[in-house]
Amino acid sequence: MDSPTSPAQNPSSVHAHSIISSLLTFPDSSPLSIVSCFHRELEQALASASDDASVQERLVDRTLQLVSILLESTKRSFRKRATAHNSSSWFLPPELTVKVFSMVDTKSLMRAAACCTMFNKCAMDRFAYAHVDLTTATSQVDSKVVCNLIHRAGKELRSLKLGSLARPYPSDFNPSLVNGPFLSTLSRNPDFIGNRLKSLGLYNIRSMNRNSSFEVLSVCSNLTDLRIVGLNNPFMHLFKIPTEKCRLIEHLCIETSQLLSTIDTVKGSHLIKFVTNSPNLTSLRLIRFRLTDEVARILAQSSRTLEYLNLSRSPTINGRFLRDVRNSCKESPLKTLIVRNCLKLQEKEVLELCNSLIKGNFKSIRHIDVSNNRGLVSDDGKRSYKPKFPLEKLKEERSDVTLVADFPSPRSVKHYPVCHEEDDEELRKIEMMEDDASSSDEESSEDDASSSDEESSEDDLG
């Protein structure tokens, strides 16, 4: 015997089933004729309902509700079928699907999660959030979103990229977005297991000061890759943190968004100590740093593991450090040296380097790049765009060495970025966006650096 709630005993249910069944078996017809028919029936229902406007409004609302229910039900059926299809035709088992999801950026992961139930289930796995990358989002990400993703990742989080590759405008400030103060709270977030993190990238983070950077790095003791782009408050004390807390760093990249005061051996003591005492450091990128040639020399010579050194866009390096490097780096592991777009780089210093390479010095080096959009500084102080370097002789004597020396003419629109072929696509994108800004930086850098030194606060430099 049927239960009292059975559709067979419920006239309204029977009627509803009949109507929906008729709707699903509706013969094929043009969309225009269906729309016309529906519109006509709705108008007749409104006309016969009542002269009261409120009654007609309720009828319209009820119609919209029914249409919405049908639409949502159809979408659920579609997703269910898509899940069944994907489950049978998807060639990867769930564990490999999760592995693939862990390799894509977070924006793509969210899109995949919305495709079907199967993908959504895989996208909810903690391992899928091992590498959280929020720099590809079309808009700046709210700090709550970051916390939610970190919570999902839990102990599986290995790589975290926050911020935006593009420089934000001052008018874009929003306290809810990822900023310096948020980094401080992140270090105290119980879901953030920093000692499992291997890679950390901070891109154009507003208001990132000494305290906020120290707090977040202090809980990331096992970092091997640290990248800070758009540091808007450069301070040399920053290098004290990884020296004490992050002893396993292999790759360090710091790019400043504004020119800081000249860094000599005193102000750069924390930087020198970091490079000297980092046992695993293999690549160092310091972009737009006002380094003295003495500091550049120490950086190139002091590390026993450093293979890649990029000091591009330095407005103070003139190349004198190359004299000591080429003669004393007999046992150096340094293979790649990049000094692109260094405003004061002198032609004679590069020439001496070429001659020294021909003589067999600097045996470890394999790639040197001295390209400059503004040319090199010649002996008479003018810009040289066609320096006479013995490139053919160098190629004969040191076929294992590549010297890149590209200097566009003053009227050329071609610009050479600071990125080397070994750099990833991310740095190339940043370089493209910074190309216009670098031109204005170079012009302002022609002023005497000493005036900038007097105005800079030594407290900021630690």
C-alpha positions as CSV (number, residue, x, y, z in Angstrom):
1,M,0.0,0.0,0.0
2,D,1.3,3.4,-0.9
3,S,2.3,5.8,1.9
4,P,0.2,9.0,2.5
5,T,3.0,11.1,1.2
6,S,3.5,9.1,-2.0
7,P,3.1,11.1,-5.2
8,A,0.5,8.7,-6.3
9,Q,-1.8,9.8,-3.4
10,N,-1.0,13.5,-3.7
11,P,-3.1,15.1,-6.5
12,S,-0.9,18.3,-6.6
13,S,2.2,16.2,-7.1
14,V,0.5,14.2,-9.8
15,H,-0.5,17.5,-11.5
16,A,3.0,18.9,-11.1
17,H,4.6,15.7,-12.6
18,S,2.2,15.9,-15.5
19,I,3.0,19.5,-16.3
20,I,6.8,19.0,-16.1
21,S,6.5,15.8,-18.1
22,S,4.6,17.7,-20.8
23,L,7.2,20.4,-20.7
24,L,10.0,18.0,-21.3
25,T,8.2,16.2,-24.1
26,F,7.3,19.5,-25.8
27,P,7.8,19.1,-29.5
28,D,10.7,20.9,-31.2
29,S,9.8,24.4,-32.1
30,S,11.5,27.6,-32.9
31,P,12.5,29.6,-29.8
32,L,10.6,32.6,-31.1
33,S,7.3,30.7,-31.2
34,I,7.9,29.3,-27.7
35,V,8.6,32.8,-26.4
36,S,5.5,34.2,-28.1
37,C,3.3,31.4,-26.7
38,F,4.6,31.8,-23.2
39,H,4.2,35.6,-23.3
40,R,0.6,35.2,-24.5
41,E,-0.3,32.8,-21.8
42,L,1.3,34.9,-19.1
43,E,-0.5,38.0,-20.2
44,Q,-3.8,36.1,-20.2
45,A,-3.1,34.8,-16.7
46,L,-2.3,38.3,-15.5
47,A,-5.5,39.7,-17.1
48,S,-7.7,37.1,-15.6
49,A,-6.0,37.0,-12.1
50,S,-7.3,40.3,-10.7
51,D,-7.3,44.0,-11.2
52,D,-5.2,44.3,-8.0
53,A,-1.6,45.2,-9.0
54,S,-0.2,43.4,-5.9
55,V,-1.9,40.1,-7.0
56,Q,-0.4,40.5,-10.5
57,E,3.1,41.2,-9.0
58,R,2.8,38.0,-6.9
59,L,2.0,36.1,-10.0
60,V,5.0,37.5,-11.8
61,D,7.2,36.7,-8.8
62,R,5.9,33.2,-8.6
63,T,6.6,32.7,-12.4
64,L,10.1,34.0,-11.9
65,Q,10.6,31.6,-9.0
66,L,9.4,28.6,-11.0
67,V,11.6,29.5,-13.9
68,S,14.6,29.8,-11.5
69,I,13.8,26.4,-10.0
70,L,13.7,24.8,-13.4
71,L,16.9,26.5,-14.4
72,E,18.8,25.4,-11.3
73,S,17.4,21.8,-11.5
74,T,18.6,21.7,-15.2
75,K,22.0,22.9,-14.2
76,R,22.3,20.3,-11.5
77,S,21.4,17.6,-13.9
78,F,24.0,19.0,-16.4
79,R,26.7,19.0,-13.8
80,K,25.7,15.5,-12.7
81,R,26.0,14.2,-16.3
82,A,29.3,16.1,-16.8
83,T,30.7,14.5,-13.6
84,A,29.6,11.0,-14.8
85,H,31.1,11.7,-18.2
86,N,34.4,13.0,-16.8
87,S,34.6,10.1,-14.3
88,S,34.4,7.6,-17.2
89,S,36.4,9.5,-19.8
90,W,39.0,11.4,-17.7
91,F,42.2,9.4,-18.2
92,L,43.8,10.3,-14.9
93,P,43.0,8.8,-11.5
94,P,42.0,11.2,-8.7
95,E,45.5,11.3,-7.1
96,L,47.2,12.3,-10.4
97,T,44.4,14.9,-11.1
98,V,45.2,16.5,-7.7
99,K,48.9,16.4,-8.7
100,V,48.1,18.3,-11.9
101,F,46.0,20.8,-10.0
102,S,48.8,21.5,-7.6
103,M,50.9,22.7,-10.5
104,V,48.6,25.3,-11.9
105,D,48.1,28.9,-10.6
106,T,45.3,29.4,-8.1
107,K,43.0,31.2,-10.6
108,S,43.1,28.3,-13.0
109,L,42.5,25.9,-10.1
110,M,39.3,27.8,-9.1
111,R,38.1,27.6,-12.7
112,A,38.7,23.9,-12.8
113,A,36.8,23.5,-9.5
114,A,33.7,25.1,-11.1
115,C,33.6,22.7,-14.0
116,C,32.1,19.6,-12.4
117,T,31.7,17.8,-9.1
118,M,34.6,15.4,-9.9
119,F,37.0,18.3,-10.5
120,N,35.6,20.2,-7.5
121,K,36.3,17.2,-5.3
122,C,39.8,17.0,-6.5
123,A,40.3,20.7,-6.2
124,M,39.3,20.6,-2.5
125,D,42.2,18.3,-1.7
126,R,44.9,19.9,0.4
127,F,47.7,18.9,-1.9
128,A,46.1,20.8,-4.7
129,Y,46.9,24.0,-2.8
130,A,50.6,23.1,-2.3
131,H,51.5,26.1,-4.5
132,V,49.2,29.1,-4.0
133,D,49.7,31.8,-6.6
134,L,47.5,34.8,-6.4
135,T,49.5,37.1,-8.6
136,T,47.5,36.1,-11.7
137,A,44.2,37.3,-10.4
138,T,42.5,39.9,-12.5
139,S,41.9,42.1,-9.5
140,Q,43.7,42.4,-6.2
141,V,42.9,39.7,-3.7
142,D,41.2,40.3,-0.4
143,S,43.2,39.1,2.6
144,K,40.3,36.9,3.7
145,V,40.7,34.9,0.4
146,V,44.4,34.4,1.3
147,C,43.5,33.1,4.7
148,N,40.9,30.7,3.3
149,L,43.4,29.2,0.8
150,I,46.1,28.9,3.4
151,H,43.5,27.1,5.6
152,R,42.7,24.7,2.7
153,A,46.4,24.0,2.1
154,G,47.2,23.4,5.7
155,K,50.5,21.4,6.2
156,E,50.8,20.8,2.4
157,L,51.6,24.5,1.6
158,R,55.0,24.7,-0.1
159,S,54.9,27.8,-2.3
160,L,53.1,31.1,-1.7
161,K,52.9,34.1,-4.0
162,L,51.1,37.2,-2.9
163,G,50.5,40.6,-4.4
164,S,50.3,41.9,-8.0
165,L,52.9,41.8,-10.8
166,A,51.7,45.3,-11.8
167,R,52.5,48.3,-9.7
168,P,49.3,49.6,-7.9
169,Y,48.3,53.2,-8.1
170,P,48.2,55.2,-4.9
171,S,44.5,55.6,-5.4
172,D,44.1,51.8,-5.3
173,F,44.7,51.6,-1.6
174,N,42.3,49.3,0.2
175,P,43.1,48.2,3.8
176,S,41.4,44.8,3.3
177,L,43.9,43.9,0.6
178,V,47.2,42.1,1.2
179,N,49.6,44.5,2.7
180,G,52.5,44.8,5.2
181,P,50.3,44.6,8.4
182,F,48.6,41.5,6.9
183,L,52.0,39.8,6.7
184,S,52.4,40.4,10.4
185,T,49.1,38.7,11.2
186,L,49.9,35.9,8.7
187,S,52.9,34.9,10.9
188,R,50.5,34.4,13.8
189,N,47.8,32.5,11.8
190,P,47.6,29.0,13.2
191,D,46.8,27.6,9.7
192,F,50.0,29.1,8.3
193,I,52.7,26.4,8.8
194,G,55.6,28.5,7.7
195,N,58.4,26.0,8.4
196,R,57.0,23.8,5.6
197,L,57.1,26.7,3.1
198,K,59.9,26.4,0.4
199,S,59.2,29.3,-1.8
200,L,57.8,32.8,-0.9
201,G,57.1,35.6,-3.4
202,L,55.9,39.1,-2.3
203,Y,55.0,41.4,-5.2
204,N,54.3,45.1,-4.8
205,I,53.0,44.7,-1.2
206,R,52.1,48.0,0.3
207,S,53.4,49.2,3.6
208,M,55.8,46.3,4.0
209,N,58.2,47.5,6.7
210,R,61.0,45.9,8.8
211,N,58.6,44.5,11.4
212,S,56.2,42.9,9.0
213,S,58.9,41.3,6.8
214,F,60.8,40.1,9.9
215,E,57.6,38.5,11.4
216,V,56.6,36.6,8.3
217,L,60.2,35.4,7.4
218,S,60.9,34.4,11.0
219,V,58.4,31.5,10.7
220,C,59.7,30.4,7.3
221,S,62.9,28.7,8.4
222,N,63.1,26.3,5.5
223,L,62.7,28.7,2.6
224,T,64.9,28.0,-0.4
225,D,63.5,30.6,-2.8
226,L,62.6,34.2,-1.7
227,R,61.5,36.8,-4.1
228,I,60.5,40.4,-3.1
229,V,59.5,42.6,-6.0
230,G,58.5,46.3,-5.7
231,L,60.0,46.9,-2.3
232,N,58.8,50.4,-1.6
233,N,60.7,50.9,1.6
234,P,64.2,49.5,1.0
235,F,66.2,48.8,4.1
236,M,69.4,46.8,4.4
237,H,68.2,45.3,7.7
238,L,66.1,43.0,5.6
239,F,69.1,40.9,4.9
240,K,69.7,40.3,8.6
241,I,66.5,38.2,8.7
242,P,67.4,35.5,6.3
243,T,70.9,35.4,7.7
244,E,69.5,34.5,11.1
245,K,66.2,32.7,10.2
246,C,66.4,31.3,6.7
247,R,69.7,29.6,6.3
248,L,68.7,27.3,3.5
249,I,68.0,30.0,0.8
250,E,69.2,29.0,-2.6
251,H,67.7,31.8,-4.7
252,L,67.1,35.4,-3.6
253,C,65.6,38.1,-5.8
254,I,64.9,41.6,-4.5
255,E,63.8,44.5,-6.8
256,T,63.1,47.9,-5.4
257,S,60.4,50.2,-6.7
258,Q,62.4,53.4,-5.7
259,L,66.0,54.3,-5.6
260,L,67.6,54.1,-2.2
261,S,70.8,55.7,-1.0
262,T,74.2,54.3,-1.9
263,I,75.1,51.1,-0.2
264,D,78.7,50.9,0.8
265,T,80.4,48.2,2.9
266,V,79.1,49.8,6.1
267,K,75.4,50.1,5.1
268,G,75.6,46.9,3.2
269,S,77.1,44.8,6.0
270,H,74.0,42.7,6.5
271,L,73.9,42.0,2.8
272,I,77.5,41.0,2.7
273,K,77.1,38.8,5.7
274,F,74.1,37.1,4.2
275,V,75.9,36.3,0.9
276,T,79.1,35.2,2.8
277,N,77.3,33.0,5.3
278,S,74.6,31.4,3.1
279,P,75.9,27.9,2.4
280,N,73.3,27.1,-0.3
281,L,73.0,30.4,-2.2
282,T,73.4,29.8,-5.9
283,S,71.6,32.8,-7.5
284,L,71.3,36.4,-6.3
285,R,69.3,39.2,-8.0
286,L,69.5,42.7,-6.7
287,I,67.7,45.0,-9.1
288,R,68.0,48.8,-8.9
289,F,70.3,48.8,-5.9
290,R,72.8,51.7,-5.4
291,L,75.8,49.4,-4.8
292,T,79.3,50.7,-4.7
293,D,81.8,48.8,-6.8
294,E,83.5,47.6,-3.6
295,V,80.3,45.9,-2.5
296,A,79.7,44.4,-5.9
297,R,83.2,43.0,-5.8
298,I,82.6,41.4,-2.4
299,L,79.3,39.9,-3.5
300,A,81.0,38.3,-6.5
301,Q,84.0,37.0,-4.6
302,S,82.8,36.1,-1.1
303,S,80.4,33.2,-1.8
304,R,81.6,29.7,-2.4
305,T,78.3,28.6,-4.0
306,L,77.1,31.6,-6.0
307,E,76.7,30.8,-9.7
308,Y,74.3,33.6,-10.9
309,L,74.7,37.3,-10.0
310,N,72.4,39.9,-11.4
311,L,73.0,43.6,-10.4
312,S,71.1,45.2,-13.3
313,R,69.8,48.8,-13.2
314,S,72.3,49.8,-10.5
315,P,72.8,53.6,-11.1
316,T,76.1,53.6,-9.2
317,I,78.2,50.7,-10.4
318,N,80.8,51.8,-12.9
319,G,82.5,48.4,-13.5
320,R,85.6,48.9,-11.5
321,F,84.8,45.8,-9.5
322,L,85.3,43.8,-12.6
323,R,89.1,44.4,-12.3
324,D,89.4,42.5,-9.1
325,V,86.8,39.9,-10.0
326,R,88.4,38.8,-13.2
327,N,91.8,38.4,-11.6
328,S,90.9,36.9,-8.2
329,C,88.0,34.6,-9.0
330,K,90.2,31.6,-9.9
331,E,88.2,29.2,-7.8
332,S,84.9,31.1,-8.0
333,P,81.8,29.1,-9.0
334,L,80.3,32.2,-10.7
335,K,79.0,31.3,-14.1
336,T,76.6,34.1,-15.0
337,L,77.1,37.9,-14.4
338,I,74.4,40.3,-15.5
339,V,74.9,44.1,-15.3
340,R,72.3,45.4,-17.7
341,N,71.2,49.0,-17.9
342,C,73.7,50.2,-15.3
343,L,73.8,53.9,-16.0
344,K,77.5,54.5,-15.1
345,L,79.0,51.4,-16.4
346,Q,82.3,52.4,-18.2
347,E,83.4,51.2,-21.6
348,K,87.1,50.9,-20.5
349,E,86.2,48.5,-17.7
350,V,84.3,46.2,-20.0
351,L,87.2,46.3,-22.5
352,E,89.6,45.3,-19.8
353,L,87.3,42.5,-18.8
354,C,87.3,41.2,-22.4
355,N,91.1,41.3,-22.6
356,S,91.4,39.5,-19.3
357,L,89.0,36.8,-20.5
358,I,91.1,36.3,-23.6
359,K,94.2,35.8,-21.4
360,G,92.4,33.0,-19.7
361,N,91.3,34.6,-16.5
362,F,87.9,34.2,-14.8
363,K,87.7,30.5,-15.8
364,S,84.4,29.7,-14.3
365,I,82.4,32.4,-16.1
366,R,80.2,31.3,-19.0
367,H,77.8,34.3,-19.6
368,I,78.3,38.0,-19.1
369,D,75.7,40.7,-20.1
370,V,76.6,44.4,-20.2
371,S,73.8,45.5,-22.5
372,N,72.5,49.1,-21.9
373,N,69.7,51.1,-23.4
374,R,71.8,54.3,-22.7
375,G,75.1,52.9,-24.0
376,L,78.3,52.9,-21.9
377,V,80.3,55.8,-20.5
378,S,83.4,56.5,-22.6
379,D,86.6,58.1,-21.4
380,D,85.4,61.6,-22.4
381,G,82.2,61.1,-20.3
382,K,79.9,60.8,-23.3
383,R,77.6,57.9,-24.1
384,S,79.1,55.2,-26.3
385,Y,76.8,53.1,-28.4
386,K,79.4,51.4,-30.6
387,P,82.2,50.3,-28.3
388,K,85.0,48.4,-30.0
389,F,85.3,45.1,-28.0
390,P,87.4,42.2,-29.3
391,L,84.4,39.9,-29.6
392,E,85.9,37.8,-32.4
393,K,89.1,37.3,-30.6
394,L,87.2,36.4,-27.5
395,K,85.1,33.9,-29.4
396,E,88.3,32.3,-30.7
397,E,90.1,32.1,-27.4
398,R,87.2,31.5,-25.1
399,S,84.5,29.7,-27.0
400,D,82.9,28.7,-23.7
401,V,82.1,32.3,-22.8
402,T,79.2,34.4,-24.2
403,L,79.4,38.2,-23.9
404,V,76.2,40.0,-24.6
405,A,76.8,43.7,-25.4
406,D,73.8,45.3,-27.1
407,F,73.5,49.0,-27.2
408,P,70.6,50.5,-29.3
409,S,71.2,53.8,-30.9
410,P,69.8,56.9,-29.1
411,R,66.9,57.1,-31.6
412,S,66.1,53.4,-31.5
413,V,62.9,52.4,-29.8
414,K,64.4,49.0,-28.9
415,H,65.0,48.4,-25.3
416,Y,67.0,45.6,-23.6
417,P,65.4,44.2,-20.4
418,V,67.3,43.1,-17.3
419,C,66.0,39.6,-17.6
420,H,68.4,36.9,-18.7
421,E,67.4,33.8,-20.6
422,E,67.6,31.8,-17.4
423,D,65.0,34.0,-15.7
424,D,61.4,32.7,-15.6
425,E,58.4,34.2,-17.5
426,E,57.3,35.9,-14.3
427,L,60.4,38.2,-14.2
428,R,60.0,38.9,-17.9
429,K,56.4,40.1,-17.4
430,I,57.6,42.4,-14.6
431,E,60.4,43.7,-16.7
432,M,58.0,44.6,-19.6
433,M,55.8,46.5,-17.2
434,E,58.8,48.3,-15.7
435,D,60.4,49.3,-19.0
436,D,58.8,52.8,-19.1
437,A,59.5,53.4,-15.4
438,S,63.1,52.5,-15.8
439,S,63.7,55.3,-18.4
440,S,62.6,57.9,-15.9
441,D,64.7,56.2,-13.2
442,E,67.8,56.5,-15.4
443,E,67.2,60.1,-16.0
444,S,66.8,60.9,-12.4
445,S,69.9,58.8,-11.5
446,E,72.1,61.2,-13.5
447,D,72.0,63.6,-10.5
448,D,74.8,63.2,-8.0
449,A,74.1,60.3,-5.7
450,S,75.5,62.1,-2.8
451,S,72.5,64.3,-2.5
452,S,70.3,61.2,-2.1
453,D,72.7,59.8,0.6
454,E,72.3,62.9,2.7
455,E,68.5,62.9,2.5
456,S,68.1,59.1,3.3
457,S,67.5,57.9,6.8
458,E,70.2,55.6,8.2
459,D,67.5,54.1,10.4
460,D,65.7,52.7,7.4
461,L,69.0,51.1,6.2
462,G,69.4,49.4,9.5
